[in-house]
Amino acid sequence: MNRITISAITALLALTLAGCASGNNASSETAPNETPEVQETDSAQPTTERPTDRERNIEETTDFEYEILDKGAVITRYTGNDTEVIVPSSIENAPVVEIGFYAFEAKYDLRAVTLPDTLTLIGEGAFMDCTSLESINIPETVTGIDRGAFVDCVSLTEMTVPAACGYIREEAFTACEGLRELTIMNPDIIYENWGLEWLPDVAIHAPEGSAAQKWAESLPRYTEDETEVMY
């Protein structure tokens, strides 16, 4: 039987994004007594240039299939086999805004994923059947988590859903049997059959008076001998 517990958090976490712009100033010096011949010879020498942002992004995304849309880049499939994956923040100079449908599905050896701060959506079934997944961040920029996004992520023990996230669709956490801590920062997010009813021991942390707290408190509670306890 489920033993879902609820605790309130009194204030939402605030994330102050500090942008730090750094530039590399390249300086070139011209010798005052340089002859035209030397200058002409120097200009003909091949130069070694740093790779452009586009070249670096392409190199970093060889294990990703993707689409470039008006809103940005969508990861459609991770084709690599690494146990730890860092999703790039941009591809072809487009911000990565979405993990698409079933993009990481059945990557059984995947243990940790780092998502970029450009991300706004985690798509349907995005991490379904990633049974070894232990660590994943949900960036403050994410506004939605679609249906079945984390189905059967049995090794996942905790997750924090940021305040910007306006919805979590049904079955998002179905069969996440290892989940113990779920923090919901948005006080208005509505429970939509996320699959928590079937989990044995999960603590839900949510703002006082939030929709998530009210939902959790409406569930029956059970003692160790399976005796039902109601609030």
N, C-alpha and C positions, 0 to 999 in steps of 0.2 A: 504494500500500500504506500501511497506517497506521503512524505513528511515535509511538505513545502513550508518553510518558515519565511517570515517577512520582517524586515527591519526598515525603519525610516531613516533617511538622511535629511538633515535639516537645511542644507544649502547645496545648490548645484555647483559642481566644479567649474572653475573659470579657466579658460586657456587663453593666455595672452600670447598672440603670435608676434614675435619680434622679428622683423625682417632685417637681415644684415647683408648689406650689399658690399661685395668686395671686388675690387678690380685689379688686374695686373697691369701696371704701367710699364710699357716697354719703351726703353730709351735708346736712341741711336745717336752716336756722336760722329761728326764729320771732322776729319783732321783738316786744319786750315791750309796746310801745305800739300795736300794731296793732289797729285797730278791727274789730268783728265784720263790718262791711260789706266791708272789704278782704279779710278772710279768706274770706268767703263767695264774693266775686268771684274770688279766686285759685283756689279749689277747683273753680270751674266752668270754668276755662280748660282747653282740651285739652292733654294732655301728650304729649311725644315720647318714646316708649320704644325702647330698643334691641331689635333683633330677638332672639327667643328662640333657643336652640340648635337647636330643631327647625326654625325658619324658616331659619336659616343653612344647616343641613344640606340642606334641600330645595332651596334656591337653588344650592348647590354641586353638587348631583347631578342637574341637569337633563339631562345627557348619559348618565345611567346608568339602565338598567332593573334592578330588584332585587326580591327577596322578603325579607320579614321572617319569620324562623322563631324557634323557641324559643331556639336557640343564638345568634342574631344575624342580621345582614343578609348576604345573598348577592348579589353582583353577577352578574346573569344576562346582561347585554349592555351593552357600551359603544357608544353610538349617535353619539358625536361624531366629529369629524375632526381634532382637535388632534394636533400632532406630539409634544407633551409632555403627559403626563397625570399628575395627582396623584389617586390614589384616596382618597376621604375615609375618615376613621377611624370615622365613625358616620353613620347615616341614620335619621331618625325616632327619635333617641335610642337606637338599637340599634347595637352595635359591628359594624363590617364584618369578618366572620370568614372569608369565602370568595370567591375569584374562581371563578365557576361554569363549567360546561361551555361551552367555545368562546366565552367572553364577549368576547374581543378578537380572535377569529379574523379573519384576512385584513384587518387594519387595516394596509394596505401602507405608509402614510406615517408610521406611529407610530415615533418615534425613542427616546423615553425614558418610563419608567413609574416612579413612586414609589409603593410599596405601604405601607400603614399598619402600625404595630406591633400592631394588634389582629388581624391576619390569622393564620389557622391552617392554611388549605388553599388550594393552587393546583390547580384542577380539571382534568379531562381536556380536552386541546386548548385550554386557556385562552388561550394566545398563539400558537397554530398559524398559520403563514404570515404572521407579522408580520416581513416580510423586511427592513424598515429598522430594526428594533429594535436599538439599540446599547447601551442602559443600562437595567438593571432591578435593584432590590434584592430580596433575599429576607430578610424580617424575622426576627429571632431567635425570634419566636413561631410560625413556620410549622412544623407537625409532619408535613406530607406534601405530595408533589408527584405528581399523578396522571398517568396514561398520556398520552403525546404532548403534554405541556404546552407544550413549546417547539419542536415540530417545524418545521423549515424557517426558523428564526430565523437566517438566514445571516449577518447583520451583528453578531450577538452574539459578543463576543470573550472575555468572562470572566464567571464566576459563582462565588459563594460560597454553599454550602448550610450553614445553621447547625446547631449541635449538637442542637437540639431536633427536627430533622427525622428522623423514624424510617424513612421509606421514600421512594424515588423509583421510580415504576413504569416499565414497559417503554416504549421509544421516546421517552422524555422529551426526548432531545437528537438524535433522528434528523434528519439533513440539516442540522445546525448547522455548516456547513462552515467558518465563521469562528472557531469556538471554539478558543481557545488555552490558557486557564487555567481549570481547574475545581478548586475547593477544597471538600473534603468534611470537615466538622468532626466528624461523628458517627463514632466508631470502629467502631460496630456495624452501620452501614447496609450492606445487602447489594446487590450489583450484580444488576439484573434486566433485562438486555438494554436498556440505556438508549440504545443506538445509537452508543456511542463507538467501537466496532470499525471503523466506516466513516468515521471522521473522519481527515483526513490528519496533523495535528500538534496534539495536545492534551496538555498537561501536567496530570497529576492530582496534587494536593497533598492528603495525608491523614495522619492520625496514625500514628506508627510502630506496626506490627503490626496495623493496622486491616484490616477486611474489604476495603475499597476498595483499599488498598495491595496486599494479597495477590492480589486479582483482577488488578490492572494488571501485577504482576510475572509473572503466569502467561501473559501474552500473548507471542507471538513478536515479536522486534524485527527491524528491517530497516535495513541500512546504506543509504547514498545510491545504491549500485548495485543495490539491491533484494536483496542477499544476506541471507538470514535469519540472525539472531543470537538465540540462546536464552540465558536466564539459567542 
